[in-house]
Amino acid sequence: MKELDYKKLVNFSKGKYSYNDYLSIKKMLNEVDRNQDLKDKFFVQWNQTVENNSGNEKSFNHIFENIHYNILLEEKKYAKRNILWNIYRYAAAILLIPMLAFSLWLVIANSHRGTESNQLVLQSWVEINAPEAARVEFLLPDSTKGWLNSGSKLKYPAIFKETRKVELLGEAFFEVKKQDRSDFIVSLENLDVRVLGTKFNVSAYAEDVFTDVVLSEGIVEINGKKGIFKHTLMPNERISYDSQTKSAKLSKVDANRFLAWKDGFLIIDNEPLGKVVGRIERWYNAEIVIQDEALKNYRFKATFKDEPLEEVLRLIALTTPLKYNILKRDVDSGGILEKRRVIINHKK
């Protein structure tokens, strides 16, 4: 009787009970007829319940009928579950043989395809693209990390082999993760850069005459593809390959100046306008037309940080006899604004 009180019976009659409550009440009621003492205690408790709730006699009408009804309902519910379980079990037994046969066929078929699939994965390449006027940070499978500059593309195999080889078109900064007996190679159109673990910058845009490699830390080996040359770079050295003369020039530089672009700095260090204009175009996703060839030889020295194109052009014009005109941007057939177009002329 300690396990059963009138509140539990009332809740059970209202359908508010747990499965354990149901089992407890069912057991108790089944034993009432066989246990006179239990029946007497039940009767006493019932009278006490009615006396203590004299204002709620109506709520206790036919409580035993409700209890028995819920017990029958619960038993029917579990009986139905057992029937459904048997149906599912028979259905599973019927379907098991064809499922096993199909699974066996898949295993056999996949075993034949396994070698081909693995080969496809080994041969697949991933490509990262940096949109115009944007810089993209990347992380390679071997934990090598770096940055891609505006309008650049980097391709690398989905799974590196013994030699880690990537292909670059554009400009990128690499911080190569050192791995014993595993070289890291950046393949360019005109040369290969081979390293073990180091930090360096590569600029190799298709439209540029020069391909530049600048070393910040470590040692890199430069091997020419067109024209026989081989150089080893030390920190703060740059090799510049001229695709027209098929020659390479080694020079001492401040490597930080060539790496500053990844931090948002556009640095012009005593460079001619004809060379700088290409970097400005990529940096701002613009097209700049110099209509006076003499202006291309004027040199500039400046550092810009998150400056708009208009401000860069204005500052350049302050030290050079040039004038510029930023044309109105048109909308193409797809509803997209075209590149900004700038016309530069000699100021007379």
N, C-alpha and C positions, 0 to 999 in steps of 0.2 A: 504493500500500500504506500510505502514511502516513494515509490517510483511514479505513483499516479495520484493526482489531485483533481478536484472538480474543475479547475480552470483548464487543465489539459483536455478534459472531456468536452467542455464547452467549446474550446477552440477546434477540437476534432469534429464536433457536430457542425461547425461553420466552415469546415474545409480548410482550416488553418493548422496544419500539422506537418511534421517531418516523417520520413519513412520509419525512423526509429520509434516515433510516437505511435504510428500505426501498428507496428509489431507489438509494442508494449500493451496497448489497449486491447488488441485482438487476443493476445495471450491471457490477459486478465479476465476478459469477458468469457472466454472459453472455459475458464476454470471456476467461474461463479457457481454453476450448477453442481459441481463435484466438491465444492468446498463451502460448507455451511458457514464456517467462521468468516470466510471471505465475503459471502453473501450478506451476512449480518453487518459486517463493517461497511460494505458498500451501501446497504440500506440506511445505516446511521449517517454516513457521510452525505447521502442524498437528502435526507431530512434536514440536516444542518445547512446544506446548500440552499434548500428552499426557504428555510427560516431566515437565513442571512440575506436573502435576496427577495424578501416578501413583496417588494414593489416591482419585481421583474419576473413574477410567476409565469407570465405568458412566454417569456423568452426561453423557458425550460420545458415547454410542452413538447412531448414526444421526443425527448432528447435521446432516449434509448433507440427509438425507431430511426432517428437520424444517424446515430452511431452505427447501427447495424447496416443501414443503407450505404454509408460511406465505406464500411468494411467490404461489403459485396462489390461496390463500385471499384475499389482498389484491387480486389482479387480479379475482377474481370479485366482490369487494365493490364495487370501483370500476365494474365492468361493470354491476352491479345499480343503482348510483347513476345511471349514464348512462341506463339504461333508464327509471328513475323520472323523471329529468329530462326525457326526451323525452315521457313521458306527461303530465307537468305542463305542458310547453310546448304540446302539442297541445290539452290541456284549456283552457289559458288563451286560446289562439287562438279556440277555439269559444265561450268565454264573453265574449270581449272585445267583440264587436259588441253583444249585448244590454246589457252593462254600460255601454258608451258611450251607447247609446240611453237607458238609464235615467238616467244622469248628465245628459244633455242635457235630459231632461224635468224633472229636479230644478232645473236652472239656470233654465229657462223659468218653472217654477212659482214658484220663490223670488223671481224678479225681479218677479212680480206681487204677491207678498206682502211684498216688502221695504219698500215705503212704509208698508203697514199695520203691520208689525212695529216699524219705527222710531217710528211714531206712538204705538204702545202703550207703548214704553219711555219716550218723552217724557211720557206721561200717567200713568205708574205712580208710586205713592207708597210710601215706606217709613215704618214706624211703630216708634218705640222706646218701650217701657213700663218704668217703674220700679216694681217690686212694692212693696207696703206694707212699711214699716219697712226700706226699702233705698234706697241712692243709686246712680245709674248714670252712669258717665262715657261721653261720646259724642264722635265725630268725624264731621263732615259732609263731603260730597264736595268742598266748596270749602276744606277744611282748617280751617273754624271748629270750635272744640271747646268743651266745657262739661260741665255736670252736670245730671242730672234728679233732683229730690227725690222722696221717697216718694209713690207713687200718682199719678205724673205721666205724661203722654203727649206725645210730640213726633212730628209728621208732617212729612216733607219729600219733595220730588220726587226720583226716582232720578237725574235729570239736571237740574241747575239751568239756567234760562234766563238772560236778561240781568238780570232781577231775581230775587234769591235769596229765596224766600219759604217760611217754615215756619209750622206751626200748633202752638200750645201749649195744653194743658189741664193746669194744675197749676203747679209751680214749677220754674224752671230758671235756671242761670247760663250766660251766653254770653260767649265770648271770640272775637269776630268777626274773621275774616281779611279785611283790607282789599283790595278790588279796585277799580281805577279804573273809573268809569262803571258800577258794579254795586252797587246798594243791597241791603242785607240787611233783610228785613222779618219781624218776629215778629207773626203774626196771632193776636189774642185775641178773645174773644167780644165785648168792648165797645170795644176800641181796637186800633190798630196801632202797633208800635214800629219806626221806620225808622232804620237806621244805615249807616255806611260801614265803620268799623273801630273797635271799642270793647269794653269789658267792662261788663256790666250784669246785674242780676238781675230776674227777672219772677216774680211770684206771682199766679196766676189760677186758683184752684181753683173748681170749679163751685158748691160749697156755701158759699163765702165771699162775703160782701157786698162786700168791698173787693178791687180789683185794684191791686197795687202794682208800680211800676217804680222801681228804685234804680240810679243810675249810679255806676260806679267810675272809669272812664277814658273819655275822648273826649266825644262829643256825641251825643245821641239826640233824635229828633223823635217826639212822641206825638200821634197823630191819633185823635180820638174817633169811634166809629161811631154811637153813640146819644147824641145831645146834641152840639151844635156846640162843639167846643173843640180847641185846638191849642197844645201846649207844647213848648219846647225845654229839655231837661235838661242841666245842667252836673254835673261830678263832685261827689259827696256831696250830691246832691239826690234827693228822692223825690217821685213823683206818686202819689197815692192816689185811685182812682176809686170812687165810691160808686154801686153799681148801683141802689140804691133811690131816691136823690135825683137821680140822673143828673148828678152834679157831680164835679169833680176838685179836689184840694187839693195845692198844692206846698209842700214843706217842706225844711229843711236837716237832714241826718242824717249819721251816721257810716256810710259804705257798708260798711265791714268787718264791722259787726255783722250786716248782712243777707246777707253772703256766707259767714258762718262755718259755716252748716249743711253746706256741701259738704266741710268738714274734720272733720265729726263733732260740732260744737258745737250744742247746743240753748240758745239765749239768750232769756231772758224779760226785757224791759226796761220795767219799770213798766207792764205791760199787764194789762188786766182778765182774770179767769179765764174769762169767757165767750168771749173771743177766743183765749186761749191753749189752751183745751182741744182745739180742732180740730187745732192743730199737734201736741199731745201724742198725739192719737189716731193721726194719720198716722205720727208718728215711731216709735210702738211697736205699730202695727197693733192698736189696742184700741178699744173702745167705752166712752165715759165719759158717764154720765148724771148731771147735776146736778139734784137734786130740789128744791132751794131756790133760787128765782130770785135772791134777794138775794146769794147767794154769787158770782154771775156778775160783780158789780161790784167785788169785791175785787181789788186790784192786787198784782202780784208783780214782783220783780227778782232774777234768778238766772241762773247759767250752769252748764250740765251738759255733761259730756264722757263719753260711753259709760256713763252711769249707768243701772241697770235701772229699770223703771217704778216698782217698789215704793219705791225710794229717792227718786225725784222726788216721788211722792205724799207720802211721809213728811216731806220737807223743806217742802213747801207747807203741810202740816197744822200744822207748827210755828209758822207765822206767821199762820195763819188759823183762825177758829173752825169748822173743818169736820172731819168724820170720813169715812172712806172704807171701802169693803168690796170686795175683789177676789173676784168670784164664781168658783166652780170651773168650769173649762172642760169643755164637753161635746164628744163626738165625733159628727160628723154621719153620715149614712147611708153616706157614702163612706169612712169611717174616718179623716177629717181633723179635727184639733182646731179648734174654732170660735175666733173672736176672744176675747181676754180682755175681760171686761165689768167695769166699775168703777162702783159706785154711790156718789155723794157727797151727804152730808146735812149740815145745820147741826148743830154740836156745841152741845148745851144743857147 
